[in-house]
Amino acid sequence: MGAEAALRLDGVHFSFPGRPVFAGFDLAIAAGSHCAVLGASGCGKTTLLQLAAGLLRPQRGAITAGGSVVAGLDPARGLVFQDCALFPWRSALGNAAYGLARQGMPRTQRRERALALLARLGLGAAEAARHPHALSGGQRQRVAIA
């Protein structure tokens, strides 16, 4: 596997109690490339993404992203869940601004930044004011990405 990989898994072992998922798994994805992970239900696709994002840690082996060891969550990496993980009591704007608030961005800046992110994803001021139940599935997914 080449050193130019944007994401590398080297000899990754991971299992849930009583259920092995990966045993010596290797993968290298080149920077700027596209990759699709296909497989049967329950084969480990979501586990792979959670490992790469730093939500899970391998029991053995190493994971690097952009040349840095993946040892937990990092704002440089993101993961879009299958189901939208939005706070139902927050507007789209409030949900988009949540991660910025957790990073310590001042309120005035995060509102502006969140509005810009939503606009970039095709959601305007009207959608930004709506709560998740009032958005379409595609709009909710775009809020989750923001």
C-alpha positions in Angstrom: 0.0 0.0 0.0 1.4 3.4 -1.0 2.3 6.1 1.4 0.1 8.6 -0.5 -3.1 7.1 0.9 -5.5 9.6 2.4 -6.9 6.8 4.6 -5.0 3.7 5.6 -6.0 0.7 7.7 -3.1 -1.6 8.5 -3.7 -4.9 10.1 -6.9 -3.7 11.8 -8.5 -6.1 14.2 -11.9 -5.3 15.7 -14.7 -7.3 17.3 -17.8 -6.8 19.3 -18.2 -9.2 22.3 -18.6 -12.7 20.7 -18.6 -11.3 17.2 -15.4 -10.7 15.2 -15.7 -8.1 12.5 -12.1 -7.5 11.1 -9.1 -9.7 11.5 -5.9 -8.2 9.9 -7.9 -5.9 7.6 -5.9 -3.7 5.3 -7.2 -0.8 3.1 -5.6 2.2 1.4 -7.6 4.9 -0.3 -5.7 7.4 -2.3 -6.2 11.2 -1.8 -8.7 12.6 -4.3 -10.2 9.2 -5.2 -13.6 7.8 -4.7 -14.3 4.6 -2.9 -17.5 2.5 -2.4 -17.8 -0.1 0.3 -20.2 -2.8 -0.6 -21.3 -5.9 1.3 -24.1 -7.8 2.9 -26.0 -6.4 5.8 -24.0 -6.9 9.0 -20.6 -7.4 7.3 -18.9 -4.4 8.9 -19.4 -1.5 6.5 -20.7 0.9 9.2 -18.1 -0.4 11.7 -15.4 0.4 9.1 -16.7 4.0 8.8 -16.9 4.4 12.6 -13.2 3.2 12.9 -12.1 5.6 10.2 -13.9 8.5 11.9 -12.4 7.7 15.3 -15.7 6.7 16.9 -14.4 3.3 17.5 -10.8 2.1 18.1 -9.2 -1.0 16.7 -8.1 -3.7 19.1 -5.0 -4.2 17.0 -3.5 -2.5 13.9 -3.3 1.1 12.9 -5.5 3.7 11.2 -4.2 6.9 9.7 -6.0 9.7 7.9 -4.0 12.4 6.1 -0.8 11.0 7.6 -2.0 11.3 11.2 -3.0 8.4 13.5 -6.7 8.2 14.1 -7.0 8.1 17.9 -10.4 9.6 18.4 -12.7 12.3 17.0 -11.1 15.1 15.0 -12.9 18.1 13.3 -10.8 17.3 10.2 -12.9 14.1 9.6 -16.6 13.8 9.4 -19.1 11.0 9.3 -22.7 11.3 8.0 -24.9 8.7 9.7 -27.5 6.6 7.9 -30.2 8.1 10.1 -30.0 11.9 10.6 -28.6 12.6 14.1 -30.4 15.9 14.6 -31.8 17.5 17.8 -35.5 17.7 17.3 -35.9 20.7 19.6 -33.4 22.8 17.6 -34.0 24.5 14.2 -31.9 23.5 11.2 -29.7 26.5 12.0 -29.4 25.5 15.6 -28.4 21.9 14.6 -25.9 23.3 12.0 -24.4 25.6 14.6 -24.1 22.9 17.3 -20.7 21.5 16.3 -19.3 25.0 15.9 -20.4 25.8 19.4 -18.7 22.7 20.7 -15.5 23.9 19.0 -15.8 27.1 21.0 -16.7 29.5 18.1 -18.4 32.7 19.4 -22.2 32.8 18.9 -22.1 35.7 16.4 -19.6 33.9 14.2 -21.2 30.5 14.4 -24.6 31.8 13.3 -23.0 33.4 10.2 -20.9 30.3 9.5 -23.9 27.9 10.0 -26.1 30.0 7.6 -23.3 29.9 5.1 -23.0 26.1 5.4 -26.7 25.6 5.0 -26.8 27.9 2.0 -23.9 26.0 0.4 -26.0 22.9 0.8 -29.0 24.5 -0.9 -31.0 25.4 2.3 -32.1 29.0 2.6 -33.3 31.1 5.5 -36.8 29.6 5.4 -35.4 26.1 5.9 -32.8 27.3 8.4 -35.7 28.4 10.7 -37.5 25.0 10.5 -37.2 22.2 12.9 -36.3 18.7 11.6 -39.9 17.4 11.6 -40.8 20.2 9.1 -37.9 19.3 6.7 -37.8 16.6 4.0 -35.6 13.6 4.4 -33.0 15.1 2.0 -33.1 18.5 3.8 -32.6 16.8 7.1 -29.6 14.9 5.7 -28.1 18.2 4.4 -28.5 19.8 7.8 -26.7 16.8 9.4 -23.9 17.3 6.9 -23.7 21.0 7.7 
